[in-house]
């Protein structure tokens, strides 16, 4: 797999991947980290998503490796992340995304 995203900032590289997540799909912090060649940096991707809320980044589409909304407390209001995903057609049990494997998007080169 060849990474085509070029940037000096790790956070900017995370944002570039997140901006490619299609409407109605989600990915994980780990999948973004792996794509960027830093597979052990899922937490850093999480920190990047936490800092992205004033940017044009669909951070609500990035969840943990089992589909839990672990980043929800970094949105305005603890239910906003879930509401944004529900607006895209996602269903939940608590904070667990249903059909996670079916709606999971893997970052790949276009």
Biopython code that builds the backbone (N, CA, C, O; Angstrom):
import numpy as np
from Bio.PDB.StructureBuilder import StructureBuilder

atoms = [
    (1, "UNK", "N", (0.851, -1.166, 0.000)),
    (1, "UNK", "CA", (0.000, 0.000, 0.000)),
    (1, "UNK", "C", (0.899, 1.231, 0.000)),
    (1, "UNK", "O", (1.824, 1.325, 0.806)),
    (2, "UNK", "N", (0.640, 2.147, -0.872)),
    (2, "UNK", "CA", (1.417, 3.369, -0.977)),
    (2, "UNK", "C", (0.575, 4.539, -0.524)),
    (2, "UNK", "O", (-0.528, 4.753, -1.028)),
    (3, "UNK", "N", (1.087, 5.288, 0.416)),
    (3, "UNK", "CA", (0.395, 6.451, 0.940)),
    (3, "UNK", "C", (0.671, 7.642, 0.030)),
    (3, "UNK", "O", (1.829, 7.986, -0.205)),
    (4, "UNK", "N", (-0.383, 8.273, -0.485)),
    (4, "UNK", "CA", (-0.209, 9.401, -1.395)),
    (4, "UNK", "C", (-0.466, 10.740, -0.726)),
    (4, "UNK", "O", (-0.395, 11.780, -1.381)),
    (5, "UNK", "N", (-0.765, 10.732, 0.576)),
    (5, "UNK", "CA", (-1.042, 11.979, 1.275)),
    (5, "UNK", "C", (0.276, 12.576, 1.736)),
    (5, "UNK", "O", (1.017, 11.950, 2.494)),
    (6, "UNK", "N", (0.568, 13.788, 1.276)),
    (6, "UNK", "CA", (1.814, 14.460, 1.615)),
    (6, "UNK", "C", (1.501, 15.668, 2.489)),
    (6, "UNK", "O", (0.685, 16.511, 2.116)),
    (7, "UNK", "N", (2.137, 15.755, 3.637)),
    (7, "UNK", "CA", (1.998, 16.909, 4.520)),
    (7, "UNK", "C", (3.073, 16.834, 5.577)),
    (7, "UNK", "O", (3.579, 15.756, 5.888)),
    (8, "UNK", "N", (3.419, 17.975, 6.124)),
    (8, "UNK", "CA", (4.399, 18.015, 7.194)),
    (8, "UNK", "C", (3.780, 17.606, 8.524)),
    (8, "UNK", "O", (4.480, 17.075, 9.387)),
    (9, "UNK", "N", (2.511, 17.836, 8.706)),
    (9, "UNK", "CA", (1.850, 17.623, 9.977)),
    (9, "UNK", "C", (1.109, 16.279, 10.008)),
    (9, "UNK", "O", (0.328, 15.966, 9.109)),
    (10, "UNK", "N", (1.367, 15.503, 11.047)),
    (10, "UNK", "CA", (0.642, 14.243, 11.215)),
    (10, "UNK", "C", (-0.859, 14.504, 11.312)),
    (10, "UNK", "O", (-1.657, 13.780, 10.717)),
    (11, "UNK", "N", (-1.247, 15.543, 12.064)),
    (11, "UNK", "CA", (-2.665, 15.867, 12.195)),
    (11, "UNK", "C", (-3.271, 16.195, 10.834)),
    (11, "UNK", "O", (-4.367, 15.729, 10.522)),
    (12, "UNK", "N", (-2.580, 16.985, 10.024)),
    (12, "UNK", "CA", (-3.095, 17.322, 8.690)),
    (12, "UNK", "C", (-3.252, 16.075, 7.829)),
    (12, "UNK", "O", (-4.204, 15.973, 7.056)),
    (13, "UNK", "N", (-2.342, 15.140, 7.954)),
    (13, "UNK", "CA", (-2.443, 13.886, 7.200)),
    (13, "UNK", "C", (-3.659, 13.090, 7.677)),
    (13, "UNK", "O", (-4.349, 12.471, 6.866)),
    (14, "UNK", "N", (-3.926, 13.101, 8.977)),
    (14, "UNK", "CA", (-5.125, 12.436, 9.511)),
    (14, "UNK", "C", (-6.384, 13.089, 8.958)),
    (14, "UNK", "O", (-7.327, 12.404, 8.562)),
    (15, "UNK", "N", (-6.391, 14.422, 8.934)),
    (15, "UNK", "CA", (-7.555, 15.149, 8.428)),
    (15, "UNK", "C", (-7.805, 14.840, 6.954)),
    (15, "UNK", "O", (-8.952, 14.697, 6.531)),
    (16, "UNK", "N", (-6.742, 14.739, 6.184)),
    (16, "UNK", "CA", (-6.886, 14.446, 4.756)),
    (16, "UNK", "C", (-7.538, 13.080, 4.543)),
    (16, "UNK", "O", (-8.348, 12.915, 3.630)),
    (17, "UNK", "N", (-7.191, 12.110, 5.372)),
    (17, "UNK", "CA", (-7.822, 10.783, 5.262)),
    (17, "UNK", "C", (-9.283, 10.875, 5.694)),
    (17, "UNK", "O", (-10.165, 10.370, 5.000)),
    (18, "UNK", "N", (-9.544, 11.507, 6.819)),
    (18, "UNK", "CA", (-10.911, 11.601, 7.332)),
    (18, "UNK", "C", (-11.829, 12.319, 6.345)),
    (18, "UNK", "O", (-13.009, 11.982, 6.242)),
    (19, "UNK", "N", (-11.307, 13.292, 5.628)),
    (19, "UNK", "CA", (-12.126, 14.013, 4.657)),
    (19, "UNK", "C", (-12.569, 13.126, 3.497)),
    (19, "UNK", "O", (-13.497, 13.478, 2.769)),
    (20, "UNK", "N", (-11.921, 11.995, 3.323)),
    (20, "UNK", "CA", (-12.276, 11.071, 2.235)),
    (20, "UNK", "C", (-13.291, 10.015, 2.660)),
    (20, "UNK", "O", (-13.749, 9.245, 1.816)),
    (21, "UNK", "N", (-13.659, 9.951, 3.935)),
    (21, "UNK", "CA", (-14.621, 8.949, 4.390)),
    (21, "UNK", "C", (-15.965, 9.267, 3.761)),
    (21, "UNK", "O", (-16.494, 10.362, 3.953)),
    (22, "UNK", "N", (-16.525, 8.327, 3.014)),
    (22, "UNK", "CA", (-17.805, 8.598, 2.350)),
    (22, "UNK", "C", (-18.956, 8.784, 3.340)),
    (22, "UNK", "O", (-18.954, 8.220, 4.435)),
    (23, "UNK", "N", (-19.915, 9.570, 2.937)),
    (23, "UNK", "CA", (-21.157, 9.743, 3.698)),
    (23, "UNK", "C", (-21.751, 8.358, 3.967)),
    (23, "UNK", "O", (-21.809, 7.523, 3.063)),
    (24, "UNK", "N", (-22.183, 8.113, 5.185)),
    (24, "UNK", "CA", (-22.800, 6.832, 5.529)),
    (24, "UNK", "C", (-21.808, 5.745, 5.894)),
    (24, "UNK", "O", (-22.208, 4.616, 6.175)),
    (25, "UNK", "N", (-20.529, 6.061, 5.897)),
    (25, "UNK", "CA", (-19.489, 5.089, 6.258)),
    (25, "UNK", "C", (-18.740, 5.596, 7.478)),
    (25, "UNK", "O", (-18.816, 6.778, 7.816)),
    (26, "UNK", "N", (-18.021, 4.705, 8.135)),
    (26, "UNK", "CA", (-17.148, 5.058, 9.241)),
    (26, "UNK", "C", (-15.821, 4.340, 9.066)),
    (26, "UNK", "O", (-15.719, 3.367, 8.319)),
    (27, "UNK", "N", (-14.817, 4.828, 9.760)),
    (27, "UNK", "CA", (-13.542, 4.133, 9.834)),
    (27, "UNK", "C", (-13.066, 4.214, 11.269)),
    (27, "UNK", "O", (-13.735, 4.802, 12.119)),
    (28, "UNK", "N", (-11.918, 3.629, 11.539)),
    (28, "UNK", "CA", (-11.400, 3.627, 12.903)),
    (28, "UNK", "C", (-10.111, 4.441, 12.994)),
    (28, "UNK", "O", (-9.447, 4.715, 11.994)),
    (29, "UNK", "N", (-9.788, 4.813, 14.214)),
    (29, "UNK", "CA", (-8.535, 5.515, 14.467)),
    (29, "UNK", "C", (-7.361, 4.659, 13.989)),
    (29, "UNK", "O", (-6.424, 5.159, 13.367)),
    (30, "UNK", "N", (-7.429, 3.373, 14.289)),
    (30, "UNK", "CA", (-6.366, 2.450, 13.905)),
    (30, "UNK", "C", (-6.224, 2.290, 12.407)),
    (30, "UNK", "O", (-5.109, 2.177, 11.897)),
    (31, "UNK", "N", (-7.350, 2.278, 11.688)),
    (31, "UNK", "CA", (-7.287, 2.137, 10.228)),
    (31, "UNK", "C", (-6.599, 3.348, 9.605)),
    (31, "UNK", "O", (-5.832, 3.209, 8.653)),
    (32, "UNK", "N", (-6.872, 4.530, 10.141)),
    (32, "UNK", "CA", (-6.206, 5.730, 9.636)),
    (32, "UNK", "C", (-4.716, 5.666, 9.955)),
    (32, "UNK", "O", (-3.879, 5.957, 9.100)),
    (33, "UNK", "N", (-4.390, 5.287, 11.178)),
    (33, "UNK", "CA", (-2.980, 5.183, 11.572)),
    (33, "UNK", "C", (-2.241, 4.193, 10.693)),
    (33, "UNK", "O", (-1.132, 4.473, 10.236)),
    (34, "UNK", "N", (-2.844, 3.039, 10.453)),
    (34, "UNK", "CA", (-2.213, 2.016, 9.614)),
    (34, "UNK", "C", (-1.996, 2.548, 8.201)),
    (34, "UNK", "O", (-0.927, 2.355, 7.623)),
    (35, "UNK", "N", (-2.994, 3.211, 7.646)),
    (35, "UNK", "CA", (-2.877, 3.772, 6.304)),
    (35, "UNK", "C", (-1.723, 4.771, 6.218)),
    (35, "UNK", "O", (-1.016, 4.834, 5.212)),
    (36, "UNK", "N", (-1.544, 5.543, 7.278)),
    (36, "UNK", "CA", (-0.494, 6.555, 7.286)),
    (36, "UNK", "C", (0.886, 5.971, 7.577)),
    (36, "UNK", "O", (1.881, 6.696, 7.606)),
    (37, "UNK", "N", (0.939, 4.660, 7.791)),
    (37, "UNK", "CA", (2.218, 4.006, 8.040)),
    (37, "UNK", "C", (2.668, 4.093, 9.485)),
    (37, "UNK", "O", (3.841, 3.880, 9.793)),
    (38, "UNK", "N", (1.740, 4.405, 10.364)),
    (38, "UNK", "CA", (2.030, 4.529, 11.795)),
    (38, "UNK", "C", (1.021, 3.701, 12.583)),
    (38, "UNK", "O", (0.284, 4.235, 13.412)),
    (39, "UNK", "N", (0.991, 2.403, 12.323)),
    (39, "UNK", "CA", (-0.051, 1.519, 12.843)),
    (39, "UNK", "C", (-0.215, 1.581, 14.357)),
    (39, "UNK", "O", (-1.294, 1.275, 14.865)),
    (40, "UNK", "N", (0.800, 1.957, 15.072)),
    (40, "UNK", "CA", (0.707, 1.994, 16.529)),
    (40, "UNK", "C", (0.307, 3.379, 17.052)),
    (40, "UNK", "O", (0.470, 3.666, 18.238)),
    (41, "UNK", "N", (-0.209, 4.222, 16.181)),
    (41, "UNK", "CA", (-0.520, 5.607, 16.549)),
    (41, "UNK", "C", (-2.010, 5.917, 16.537)),
    (41, "UNK", "O", (-2.400, 7.050, 16.254)),
    (42, "UNK", "N", (-2.841, 4.938, 16.836)),
    (42, "UNK", "CA", (-4.286, 5.174, 16.834)),
    (42, "UNK", "C", (-4.677, 6.286, 17.808)),
    (42, "UNK", "O", (-5.571, 7.080, 17.515)),
    (43, "UNK", "N", (-4.019, 6.344, 18.952)),
    (43, "UNK", "CA", (-4.343, 7.406, 19.919)),
    (43, "UNK", "C", (-3.994, 8.788, 19.373)),
    (43, "UNK", "O", (-4.705, 9.761, 19.627)),
    (44, "UNK", "N", (-2.915, 8.867, 18.635)),
    (44, "UNK", "CA", (-2.554, 10.152, 18.019)),
    (44, "UNK", "C", (-3.607, 10.572, 17.001)),
    (44, "UNK", "O", (-3.922, 11.755, 16.881)),
    (45, "UNK", "N", (-4.151, 9.601, 16.266)),
    (45, "UNK", "CA", (-5.237, 9.912, 15.334)),
    (45, "UNK", "C", (-6.430, 10.436, 16.125)),
    (45, "UNK", "O", (-7.084, 11.392, 15.707)),
    (46, "UNK", "N", (-6.714, 9.814, 17.265)),
    (46, "UNK", "CA", (-7.793, 10.294, 18.127)),
    (46, "UNK", "C", (-7.570, 11.728, 18.574)),
    (46, "UNK", "O", (-8.497, 12.537, 18.566)),
    (47, "UNK", "N", (-6.349, 12.041, 18.962)),
    (47, "UNK", "CA", (-6.038, 13.413, 19.363)),
    (47, "UNK", "C", (-6.234, 14.370, 18.194)),
    (47, "UNK", "O", (-6.723, 15.485, 18.371)),
    (48, "UNK", "N", (-5.853, 13.934, 17.007)),
    (48, "UNK", "CA", (-6.051, 14.773, 15.822)),
    (48, "UNK", "C", (-7.534, 15.032, 15.599)),
    (48, "UNK", "O", (-7.932, 16.163, 15.323)),
    (49, "UNK", "N", (-8.354, 13.991, 15.716)),
    (49, "UNK", "CA", (-9.791, 14.171, 15.521)),
    (49, "UNK", "C", (-10.356, 15.106, 16.590)),
    (49, "UNK", "O", (-11.239, 15.913, 16.299)),
    (50, "UNK", "N", (-9.856, 15.007, 17.821)),
    (50, "UNK", "CA", (-10.319, 15.889, 18.896)),
    (50, "UNK", "C", (-10.029, 17.348, 18.591)),
    (50, "UNK", "O", (-10.781, 18.230, 19.009)),
    (51, "UNK", "N", (-8.956, 17.612, 17.873)),
    (51, "UNK", "CA", (-8.551, 18.982, 17.548)),
    (51, "UNK", "C", (-9.111, 19.464, 16.213)),
    (51, "UNK", "O", (-8.793, 20.573, 15.783)),
    (52, "UNK", "N", (-9.930, 18.661, 15.554)),
    (52, "UNK", "CA", (-10.385, 18.974, 14.200)),
    (52, "UNK", "C", (-11.740, 19.669, 14.136)),
    (52, "UNK", "O", (-12.206, 20.012, 13.049)),
    (53, "UNK", "N", (-12.368, 19.876, 15.267)),
    (53, "UNK", "CA", (-13.763, 20.305, 15.251)),
    (53, "UNK", "C", (-13.976, 21.692, 14.663)),
    (53, "UNK", "O", (-15.100, 22.025, 14.285)),
    (54, "UNK", "N", (-12.939, 22.507, 14.575)),
    (54, "UNK", "CA", (-13.078, 23.814, 13.941)),
    (54, "UNK", "C", (-12.627, 23.785, 12.478)),
    (54, "UNK", "O", (-12.511, 24.822, 11.826)),
    (55, "UNK", "N", (-12.379, 22.586, 11.988)),
    (55, "UNK", "CA", (-11.949, 22.404, 10.600)),
    (55, "UNK", "C", (-13.049, 21.670, 9.829)),
    (55, "UNK", "O", (-14.024, 21.219, 10.430)),
    (56, "UNK", "N", (-12.909, 21.550, 8.539)),
    (56, "UNK", "CA", (-13.897, 20.852, 7.712)),
    (56, "UNK", "C", (-13.541, 19.364, 7.645)),
    (56, "UNK", "O", (-13.192, 18.843, 6.586)),
    (57, "UNK", "N", (-13.635, 18.693, 8.797)),
    (57, "UNK", "CA", (-13.252, 17.286, 8.909)),
    (57, "UNK", "C", (-14.428, 16.522, 9.519)),
    (57, "UNK", "O", (-14.908, 16.893, 10.591)),
    (58, "UNK", "N", (-14.897, 15.472, 8.865)),
    (58, "UNK", "CA", (-16.005, 14.683, 9.417)),
    (58, "UNK", "C", (-15.513, 13.721, 10.510)),
    (58, "UNK", "O", (-15.593, 12.502, 10.361)),
    (59, "UNK", "N", (-15.009, 14.287, 11.600)),
    (59, "UNK", "CA", (-14.444, 13.488, 12.687)),
    (59, "UNK", "C", (-15.481, 12.554, 13.312)),
    (59, "UNK", "O", (-15.115, 11.558, 13.936)),
    (60, "UNK", "N", (-16.747, 12.860, 13.155)),
    (60, "UNK", "CA", (-17.790, 11.986, 13.705)),
    (60, "UNK", "C", (-17.796, 10.616, 13.033)),
    (60, "UNK", "O", (-18.370, 9.671, 13.573)),
    (61, "UNK", "N", (-17.173, 10.495, 11.874)),
    (61, "UNK", "CA", (-17.124, 9.221, 11.152)),
    (61, "UNK", "C", (-15.934, 8.356, 11.566)),
    (61, "UNK", "O", (-15.697, 7.307, 10.966)),
    (62, "UNK", "N", (-15.195, 8.776, 12.570)),
    (62, "UNK", "CA", (-14.052, 8.010, 13.051)),
    (62, "UNK", "C", (-14.390, 7.488, 14.447)),
    (62, "UNK", "O", (-14.605, 8.264, 15.378)),
    (63, "UNK", "N", (-14.433, 6.167, 14.575)),
    (63, "UNK", "CA", (-14.823, 5.503, 15.817)),
    (63, "UNK", "C", (-13.710, 4.552, 16.240)),
    (63, "UNK", "O", (-12.692, 4.439, 15.556)),
    (64, "UNK", "N", (-13.903, 3.870, 17.363)),
    (64, "UNK", "CA", (-12.849, 2.946, 17.763)),
    (64, "UNK", "C", (-12.967, 1.634, 16.981)),
    (64, "UNK", "O", (-13.860, 1.477, 16.148)),
    (65, "UNK", "N", (-12.070, 0.706, 17.254)),
    (65, "UNK", "CA", (-11.936, -0.513, 16.445)),
    (65, "UNK", "C", (-13.120, -1.462, 16.505)),
    (65, "UNK", "O", (-13.205, -2.392, 15.702)),
    (66, "UNK", "N", (-14.041, -1.243, 17.449)),
    (66, "UNK", "CA", (-15.232, -2.103, 17.524)),
    (66, "UNK", "C", (-16.517, -1.309, 17.300)),
    (66, "UNK", "O", (-17.615, -1.828, 17.503)),
    (67, "UNK", "N", (-16.379, -0.059, 16.884)),
    (67, "UNK", "CA", (-17.554, 0.741, 16.558)),
    (67, "UNK", "C", (-18.149, 1.524, 17.706)),
    (67, "UNK", "O", (-19.300, 1.953, 17.624)),
    (68, "UNK", "N", (-17.397, 1.723, 18.771)),
    (68, "UNK", "CA", (-17.874, 2.538, 19.889)),
    (68, "UNK", "C", (-17.533, 4.009, 19.659)),
    (68, "UNK", "O", (-16.508, 4.339, 19.062)),
    (69, "UNK", "N", (-18.403, 4.874, 20.139)),
    (69, "UNK", "CA", (-18.218, 6.313, 19.988)),
    (69, "UNK", "C", (-17.338, 6.850, 21.114)),
    (69, "UNK", "O", (-17.811, 7.589, 21.978)),
    (70, "UNK", "N", (-16.088, 6.486, 21.103)),
    (70, "UNK", "CA", (-15.181, 6.880, 22.175)),
    (70, "UNK", "C", (-14.788, 8.351, 22.104)),
    (70, "UNK", "O", (-14.285, 8.885, 23.092)),
    (71, "UNK", "N", (-14.995, 9.019, 20.992)),
    (71, "UNK", "CA", (-14.644, 10.425, 20.853)),
    (71, "UNK", "C", (-15.788, 11.378, 21.107)),
    (71, "UNK", "O", (-15.638, 12.585, 20.916)),
    (72, "UNK", "N", (-16.919, 10.869, 21.529)),
    (72, "UNK", "CA", (-18.129, 11.695, 21.620)),
    (72, "UNK", "C", (-18.017, 12.859, 22.587)),
    (72, "UNK", "O", (-18.711, 13.861, 22.412)),
    (73, "UNK", "N", (-17.179, 12.765, 23.587)),
    (73, "UNK", "CA", (-17.069, 13.835, 24.582)),
    (73, "UNK", "C", (-16.305, 15.046, 24.066)),
    (73, "UNK", "O", (-16.246, 16.074, 24.741)),
    (74, "UNK", "N", (-15.730, 14.938, 22.899)),
    (74, "UNK", "CA", (-14.986, 16.048, 22.324)),
    (74, "UNK", "C", (-15.829, 16.868, 21.355)),
    (74, "UNK", "O", (-15.333, 17.814, 20.743)),
    (75, "UNK", "N", (-17.096, 16.509, 21.216)),
    (75, "UNK", "CA", (-18.024, 17.261, 20.381)),
    (75, "UNK", "C", (-18.831, 18.197, 21.268)),
    (75, "UNK", "O", (-18.932, 17.981, 22.476)),
    (76, "UNK", "N", (-19.405, 19.235, 20.670)),
    (76, "UNK", "CA", (-20.307, 20.113, 21.418)),
    (76, "UNK", "C", (-21.538, 19.310, 21.798)),
    (76, "UNK", "O", (-22.346, 18.969, 20.934)),
    (77, "UNK", "N", (-21.685, 19.011, 23.049)),
    (77, "UNK", "CA", (-22.779, 18.151, 23.500)),
    (77, "UNK", "C", (-22.410, 16.696, 23.289)),
    (77, "UNK", "O", (-21.971, 16.320, 22.202)),
    (78, "UNK", "N", (-22.579, 15.879, 24.303)),
    (78, "UNK", "CA", (-22.123, 14.490, 24.232)),
    (78, "UNK", "C", (-22.917, 13.635, 23.258)),
    (78, "UNK", "O", (-22.516, 12.508, 22.969)),
    (79, "UNK", "N", (-24.024, 14.136, 22.750)),
    (79, "UNK", "CA", (-24.822, 13.348, 21.807)),
    (79, "UNK", "C", (-24.620, 13.764, 20.354)),
    (79, "UNK", "O", (-25.177, 13.129, 19.459)),
    (80, "UNK", "N", (-23.841, 14.810, 20.094)),
    (80, "UNK", "CA", (-23.708, 15.324, 18.730)),
    (80, "UNK", "C", (-23.085, 14.309, 17.783)),
    (80, "UNK", "O", (-23.557, 14.151, 16.657)),
    (81, "UNK", "N", (-22.047, 13.626, 18.211)),
    (81, "UNK", "CA", (-21.405, 12.631, 17.337)),
    (81, "UNK", "C", (-22.426, 11.572, 16.906)),
    (81, "UNK", "O", (-22.521, 11.229, 15.727)),
    (82, "UNK", "N", (-23.167, 11.074, 17.854)),
    (82, "UNK", "CA", (-24.185, 10.053, 17.580)),
    (82, "UNK", "C", (-25.279, 10.617, 16.667)),
    (82, "UNK", "O", (-25.715, 9.950, 15.729)),
    (83, "UNK", "N", (-25.716, 11.837, 16.944)),
    (83, "UNK", "CA", (-26.758, 12.451, 16.123)),
    (83, "UNK", "C", (-26.307, 12.630, 14.678)),
    (83, "UNK", "O", (-27.075, 12.385, 13.748)),
    (84, "UNK", "N", (-25.061, 13.057, 14.493)),
    (84, "UNK", "CA", (-24.545, 13.219, 13.131)),
    (84, "UNK", "C", (-24.522, 11.878, 12.395)),
    (84, "UNK", "O", (-24.872, 11.804, 11.217)),
    (85, "UNK", "N", (-24.111, 10.831, 13.089)),
    (85, "UNK", "CA", (-24.086, 9.500, 12.466)),
    (85, "UNK", "C", (-25.505, 8.981, 12.221)),
    (85, "UNK", "O", (-25.764, 8.360, 11.191)),
    (86, "UNK", "N", (-26.417, 9.227, 13.148)),
    (86, "UNK", "CA", (-27.813, 8.826, 12.938)),
    (86, "UNK", "C", (-28.407, 9.549, 11.734)),
    (86, "UNK", "O", (-29.200, 8.968, 10.993)),
    (87, "UNK", "N", (-28.030, 10.808, 11.534)),
    (87, "UNK", "CA", (-28.493, 11.562, 10.363)),
    (87, "UNK", "C", (-28.009, 10.943, 9.063)),
    (87, "UNK", "O", (-28.609, 11.154, 8.009)),
    (88, "UNK", "N", (-26.917, 10.175, 9.136)),
    (88, "UNK", "CA", (-26.392, 9.485, 7.958)),
    (88, "UNK", "C", (-26.954, 8.070, 7.841)),
    (88, "UNK", "O", (-26.550, 7.312, 6.959)),
    (89, "UNK", "N", (-27.886, 7.711, 8.730)),
    (89, "UNK", "CA", (-28.568, 6.430, 8.627)),
    (89, "UNK", "C", (-28.060, 5.338, 9.551)),
    (89, "UNK", "O", (-28.532, 4.204, 9.473)),
    (90, "UNK", "N", (-27.121, 5.645, 10.417)),
    (90, "UNK", "CA", (-26.572, 4.632, 11.311)),
    (90, "UNK", "C", (-27.501, 4.369, 12.483)),
    (90, "UNK", "O", (-28.224, 5.261, 12.927)),
    (91, "UNK", "N", (-27.477, 3.146, 12.977)),
    (91, "UNK", "CA", (-28.265, 2.705, 14.132)),
    (91, "UNK", "C", (-27.304, 2.299, 15.246)),
    (91, "UNK", "O", (-26.170, 1.890, 14.994)),
    (92, "UNK", "N", (-27.786, 2.422, 16.484)),
    (92, "UNK", "CA", (-26.956, 2.159, 17.652)),
    (92, "UNK", "C", (-27.704, 1.365, 18.706)),
    (92, "UNK", "O", (-28.934, 1.378, 18.769)),
    (93, "UNK", "N", (-26.938, 0.681, 19.525)),
    (93, "UNK", "CA", (-27.383, 0.173, 20.807)),
    (93, "UNK", "C", (-26.465, 0.852, 21.805)),
    (93, "UNK", "O", (-25.278, 0.531, 21.876)),
    (94, "UNK", "N", (-26.999, 1.782, 22.571)),
    (94, "UNK", "CA", (-26.159, 2.619, 23.416)),
    (94, "UNK", "C", (-25.230, 3.426, 22.536)),
    (94, "UNK", "O", (-25.679, 4.145, 21.644)),
    (95, "UNK", "N", (-23.940, 3.312, 22.782)),
    (95, "UNK", "CA", (-22.944, 3.994, 21.944)),
    (95, "UNK", "C", (-22.258, 3.038, 20.980)),
    (95, "UNK", "O", (-21.225, 3.374, 20.402)),
    (96, "UNK", "N", (-22.826, 1.849, 20.803)),
    (96, "UNK", "CA", (-22.258, 0.832, 19.914)),
    (96, "UNK", "C", (-22.939, 0.909, 18.554)),
    (96, "UNK", "O", (-24.156, 0.755, 18.449)),
    (97, "UNK", "N", (-22.158, 1.145, 17.529)),
    (97, "UNK", "CA", (-22.652, 1.209, 16.154)),
    (97, "UNK", "C", (-23.053, -0.184, 15.693)),
    (97, "UNK", "O", (-22.260, -1.122, 15.778)),
    (98, "UNK", "N", (-24.275, -0.321, 15.207)),
    (98, "UNK", "CA", (-24.720, -1.601, 14.656)),
    (98, "UNK", "C", (-24.204, -1.755, 13.235)),
    (98, "UNK", "O", (-23.940, -0.759, 12.560)),
    (99, "UNK", "N", (-24.060, -2.976, 12.779)),
    (99, "UNK", "CA", (-23.592, -3.259, 11.421)),
    (99, "UNK", "C", (-22.243, -2.610, 11.127)),
    (99, "UNK", "O", (-21.980, -2.179, 10.004)),
    (100, "UNK", "N", (-21.400, -2.547, 12.145)),
    (100, "UNK", "CA", (-20.104, -1.889, 12.020)),
    (100, "UNK", "C", (-19.307, -2.419, 10.833)),
    (100, "UNK", "O", (-18.764, -1.633, 10.058)),
    (101, "UNK", "N", (-19.229, -3.727, 10.680)),
    (101, "UNK", "CA", (-18.446, -4.305, 9.586)),
    (101, "UNK", "C", (-19.004, -3.938, 8.214)),
    (101, "UNK", "O", (-18.249, -3.819, 7.249)),
    (102, "UNK", "N", (-20.293, -3.761, 8.125)),
    (102, "UNK", "CA", (-20.927, -3.425, 6.847)),
    (102, "UNK", "C", (-20.740, -1.975, 6.445)),
    (102, "UNK", "O", (-20.750, -1.657, 5.256)),
    (103, "UNK", "N", (-20.568, -1.090, 7.419)),
    (103, "UNK", "CA", (-20.438, 0.335, 7.109)),
    (103, "UNK", "C", (-18.990, 0.812, 7.261)),
    (103, "UNK", "O", (-18.705, 2.000, 7.112)),
    (104, "UNK", "N", (-18.088, -0.110, 7.555)),
    (104, "UNK", "CA", (-16.684, 0.243, 7.758)),
    (104, "UNK", "C", (-16.013, 0.563, 6.429)),
    (104, "UNK", "O", (-16.148, -0.183, 5.459)),
    (105, "UNK", "N", (-15.296, 1.665, 6.392)),
    (105, "UNK", "CA", (-14.555, 2.116, 5.215)),
    (105, "UNK", "C", (-13.072, 1.999, 5.530)),
    (105, "UNK", "O", (-12.611, 2.497, 6.557)),
    (106, "UNK", "N", (-12.330, 1.346, 4.656)),
    (106, "UNK", "CA", (-10.891, 1.203, 4.818)),
    (106, "UNK", "C", (-10.190, 2.209, 3.922)),
    (106, "UNK", "O", (-10.412, 2.223, 2.711)),
    (107, "UNK", "N", (-9.344, 3.053, 4.505)),
    (107, "UNK", "CA", (-8.605, 4.011, 3.676)),
    (107, "UNK", "C", (-7.711, 3.263, 2.683)),
    (107, "UNK", "O", (-6.951, 2.374, 3.065)),
    (108, "UNK", "N", (-7.811, 3.625, 1.439)),
    (108, "UNK", "CA", (-6.988, 3.042, 0.371)),
    (108, "UNK", "C", (-6.669, 4.126, -0.634)),
    (108, "UNK", "O", (-7.365, 5.135, -0.736)),
    (109, "UNK", "N", (-5.617, 3.897, -1.360)),
    (109, "UNK", "CA", (-5.311, 4.837, -2.432)),
    (109, "UNK", "C", (-6.375, 4.751, -3.516)),
    (109, "UNK", "O", (-6.857, 3.668, -3.849)),
    (110, "UNK", "N", (-6.723, 5.879, -4.044)),
    (110, "UNK", "CA", (-7.747, 5.909, -5.105)),
    (110, "UNK", "C", (-7.156, 5.468, -6.424)),
    (110, "UNK", "O", (-7.860, 5.428, -7.433)),
]
sb = StructureBuilder()
sb.init_structure("model")
sb.init_model(0)
sb.init_chain("A")
sb.init_seg("    ")
for serial, (resi, resn, name, xyz) in enumerate(atoms, 1):
    if name == "N":
        sb.init_residue(resn, " ", resi, " ")
    sb.init_atom(name, np.array(xyz, "f"), 0.0, 1.0, " ", f" {name:<3s}", serial, name[0])
structure = sb.get_structure()
